[in-house]
Amino acid sequence: MTKVVLRTALGGRRDAERDFGRLGQAVALEELRKVPAYRAWTAELRRAMERLRFL
């Protein structure tokens, strides 16, 4: 399902700047949270922000 969501959001071409902009507009965070790599990245980001006392 995740690949279908990404393919729908991104289309066929790959351009990182354009793709991330489209992802931000097209993919709901609830769907993104289903992606293990995204969950790992957000957990790592949160730990880093806590270490730096941003959170």
Phi and psi in radians as a Rosetta constraint file:
Dihedral C 1 N 2 CA 2 C 2 CIRCULARHARMONIC -1.060 0.35
Dihedral N 2 CA 2 C 2 N 3 CIRCULARHARMONIC -0.732 0.35
Dihedral C 2 N 3 CA 3 C 3 CIRCULARHARMONIC -1.107 0.35
Dihedral N 3 CA 3 C 3 N 4 CIRCULARHARMONIC -0.636 0.35
Dihedral C 3 N 4 CA 4 C 4 CIRCULARHARMONIC -1.131 0.35
Dihedral N 4 CA 4 C 4 N 5 CIRCULARHARMONIC -0.771 0.35
Dihedral C 4 N 5 CA 5 C 5 CIRCULARHARMONIC -1.064 0.35
Dihedral N 5 CA 5 C 5 N 6 CIRCULARHARMONIC -0.812 0.35
Dihedral C 5 N 6 CA 6 C 6 CIRCULARHARMONIC -1.132 0.35
Dihedral N 6 CA 6 C 6 N 7 CIRCULARHARMONIC -0.754 0.35
Dihedral C 6 N 7 CA 7 C 7 CIRCULARHARMONIC -1.082 0.35
Dihedral N 7 CA 7 C 7 N 8 CIRCULARHARMONIC -0.712 0.35
Dihedral C 7 N 8 CA 8 C 8 CIRCULARHARMONIC -1.135 0.35
Dihedral N 8 CA 8 C 8 N 9 CIRCULARHARMONIC -0.737 0.35
Dihedral C 8 N 9 CA 9 C 9 CIRCULARHARMONIC -1.268 0.35
Dihedral N 9 CA 9 C 9 N 10 CIRCULARHARMONIC -0.654 0.35
Dihedral C 9 N 10 CA 10 C 10 CIRCULARHARMONIC -1.708 0.35
Dihedral N 10 CA 10 C 10 N 11 CIRCULARHARMONIC -0.444 0.35
Dihedral C 10 N 11 CA 11 C 11 CIRCULARHARMONIC 1.294 0.35
Dihedral N 11 CA 11 C 11 N 12 CIRCULARHARMONIC -2.749 0.35
Dihedral C 11 N 12 CA 12 C 12 CIRCULARHARMONIC -1.570 0.35
Dihedral N 12 CA 12 C 12 N 13 CIRCULARHARMONIC -0.598 0.35
Dihedral C 12 N 13 CA 13 C 13 CIRCULARHARMONIC -1.357 0.35
Dihedral N 13 CA 13 C 13 N 14 CIRCULARHARMONIC 2.750 0.35
Dihedral C 13 N 14 CA 14 C 14 CIRCULARHARMONIC -2.163 0.35
Dihedral N 14 CA 14 C 14 N 15 CIRCULARHARMONIC 2.020 0.35
Dihedral C 14 N 15 CA 15 C 15 CIRCULARHARMONIC -2.532 0.35
Dihedral N 15 CA 15 C 15 N 16 CIRCULARHARMONIC 1.866 0.35
Dihedral C 15 N 16 CA 16 C 16 CIRCULARHARMONIC -0.924 0.35
Dihedral N 16 CA 16 C 16 N 17 CIRCULARHARMONIC -0.820 0.35
Dihedral C 16 N 17 CA 17 C 17 CIRCULARHARMONIC -1.085 0.35
Dihedral N 17 CA 17 C 17 N 18 CIRCULARHARMONIC -0.804 0.35
Dihedral C 17 N 18 CA 18 C 18 CIRCULARHARMONIC -1.171 0.35
Dihedral N 18 CA 18 C 18 N 19 CIRCULARHARMONIC -0.753 0.35
Dihedral C 18 N 19 CA 19 C 19 CIRCULARHARMONIC -1.078 0.35
Dihedral N 19 CA 19 C 19 N 20 CIRCULARHARMONIC -0.799 0.35
Dihedral C 19 N 20 CA 20 C 20 CIRCULARHARMONIC -1.151 0.35
Dihedral N 20 CA 20 C 20 N 21 CIRCULARHARMONIC -0.632 0.35
Dihedral C 20 N 21 CA 21 C 21 CIRCULARHARMONIC -1.091 0.35
Dihedral N 21 CA 21 C 21 N 22 CIRCULARHARMONIC -0.771 0.35
Dihedral C 21 N 22 CA 22 C 22 CIRCULARHARMONIC -1.176 0.35
Dihedral N 22 CA 22 C 22 N 23 CIRCULARHARMONIC -0.688 0.35
Dihedral C 22 N 23 CA 23 C 23 CIRCULARHARMONIC -1.047 0.35
Dihedral N 23 CA 23 C 23 N 24 CIRCULARHARMONIC -0.779 0.35
Dihedral C 23 N 24 CA 24 C 24 CIRCULARHARMONIC -1.066 0.35
Dihedral N 24 CA 24 C 24 N 25 CIRCULARHARMONIC -0.505 0.35
Dihedral C 24 N 25 CA 25 C 25 CIRCULARHARMONIC -1.581 0.35
Dihedral N 25 CA 25 C 25 N 26 CIRCULARHARMONIC -0.445 0.35
Dihedral C 25 N 26 CA 26 C 26 CIRCULARHARMONIC -1.870 0.35
Dihedral N 26 CA 26 C 26 N 27 CIRCULARHARMONIC -0.407 0.35
Dihedral C 26 N 27 CA 27 C 27 CIRCULARHARMONIC -1.904 0.35
Dihedral N 27 CA 27 C 27 N 28 CIRCULARHARMONIC 2.158 0.35
Dihedral C 27 N 28 CA 28 C 28 CIRCULARHARMONIC -1.253 0.35
Dihedral N 28 CA 28 C 28 N 29 CIRCULARHARMONIC 2.543 0.35
Dihedral C 28 N 29 CA 29 C 29 CIRCULARHARMONIC -1.039 0.35
Dihedral N 29 CA 29 C 29 N 30 CIRCULARHARMONIC -0.548 0.35
Dihedral C 29 N 30 CA 30 C 30 CIRCULARHARMONIC -1.062 0.35
Dihedral N 30 CA 30 C 30 N 31 CIRCULARHARMONIC -0.671 0.35
Dihedral C 30 N 31 CA 31 C 31 CIRCULARHARMONIC -1.265 0.35
Dihedral N 31 CA 31 C 31 N 32 CIRCULARHARMONIC -0.730 0.35
Dihedral C 31 N 32 CA 32 C 32 CIRCULARHARMONIC -1.104 0.35
Dihedral N 32 CA 32 C 32 N 33 CIRCULARHARMONIC -0.598 0.35
Dihedral C 32 N 33 CA 33 C 33 CIRCULARHARMONIC -1.158 0.35
Dihedral N 33 CA 33 C 33 N 34 CIRCULARHARMONIC -0.219 0.35
Dihedral C 33 N 34 CA 34 C 34 CIRCULARHARMONIC -1.390 0.35
Dihedral N 34 CA 34 C 34 N 35 CIRCULARHARMONIC -0.214 0.35
Dihedral C 34 N 35 CA 35 C 35 CIRCULARHARMONIC -1.549 0.35
Dihedral N 35 CA 35 C 35 N 36 CIRCULARHARMONIC 2.044 0.35
Dihedral C 35 N 36 CA 36 C 36 CIRCULARHARMONIC -0.965 0.35
Dihedral N 36 CA 36 C 36 N 37 CIRCULARHARMONIC -0.710 0.35
Dihedral C 36 N 37 CA 37 C 37 CIRCULARHARMONIC -1.130 0.35
Dihedral N 37 CA 37 C 37 N 38 CIRCULARHARMONIC -0.632 0.35
Dihedral C 37 N 38 CA 38 C 38 CIRCULARHARMONIC -1.172 0.35
Dihedral N 38 CA 38 C 38 N 39 CIRCULARHARMONIC -0.745 0.35
Dihedral C 38 N 39 CA 39 C 39 CIRCULARHARMONIC -1.083 0.35
Dihedral N 39 CA 39 C 39 N 40 CIRCULARHARMONIC -0.719 0.35
Dihedral C 39 N 40 CA 40 C 40 CIRCULARHARMONIC -1.131 0.35
Dihedral N 40 CA 40 C 40 N 41 CIRCULARHARMONIC -0.737 0.35
Dihedral C 40 N 41 CA 41 C 41 CIRCULARHARMONIC -1.103 0.35
Dihedral N 41 CA 41 C 41 N 42 CIRCULARHARMONIC -0.773 0.35
Dihedral C 41 N 42 CA 42 C 42 CIRCULARHARMONIC -1.176 0.35
Dihedral N 42 CA 42 C 42 N 43 CIRCULARHARMONIC -0.615 0.35
Dihedral C 42 N 43 CA 43 C 43 CIRCULARHARMONIC -1.145 0.35
Dihedral N 43 CA 43 C 43 N 44 CIRCULARHARMONIC -0.753 0.35
Dihedral C 43 N 44 CA 44 C 44 CIRCULARHARMONIC -1.125 0.35
Dihedral N 44 CA 44 C 44 N 45 CIRCULARHARMONIC -0.735 0.35
Dihedral C 44 N 45 CA 45 C 45 CIRCULARHARMONIC -1.086 0.35
Dihedral N 45 CA 45 C 45 N 46 CIRCULARHARMONIC -0.753 0.35
Dihedral C 45 N 46 CA 46 C 46 CIRCULARHARMONIC -1.085 0.35
Dihedral N 46 CA 46 C 46 N 47 CIRCULARHARMONIC -0.782 0.35
Dihedral C 46 N 47 CA 47 C 47 CIRCULARHARMONIC -1.055 0.35
Dihedral N 47 CA 47 C 47 N 48 CIRCULARHARMONIC -0.740 0.35
Dihedral C 47 N 48 CA 48 C 48 CIRCULARHARMONIC -1.120 0.35
Dihedral N 48 CA 48 C 48 N 49 CIRCULARHARMONIC -0.731 0.35
Dihedral C 48 N 49 CA 49 C 49 CIRCULARHARMONIC -1.174 0.35
Dihedral N 49 CA 49 C 49 N 50 CIRCULARHARMONIC -0.609 0.35
Dihedral C 49 N 50 CA 50 C 50 CIRCULARHARMONIC -1.180 0.35
Dihedral N 50 CA 50 C 50 N 51 CIRCULARHARMONIC -0.728 0.35
Dihedral C 50 N 51 CA 51 C 51 CIRCULARHARMONIC -1.069 0.35
Dihedral N 51 CA 51 C 51 N 52 CIRCULARHARMONIC -0.627 0.35
Dihedral C 51 N 52 CA 52 C 52 CIRCULARHARMONIC -1.511 0.35
Dihedral N 52 CA 52 C 52 N 53 CIRCULARHARMONIC 0.049 0.35
Dihedral C 52 N 53 CA 53 C 53 CIRCULARHARMONIC 1.095 0.35
Dihedral N 53 CA 53 C 53 N 54 CIRCULARHARMONIC 0.548 0.35
Dihedral C 53 N 54 CA 54 C 54 CIRCULARHARMONIC -1.426 0.35
Dihedral N 54 CA 54 C 54 N 55 CIRCULARHARMONIC -0.416 0.35
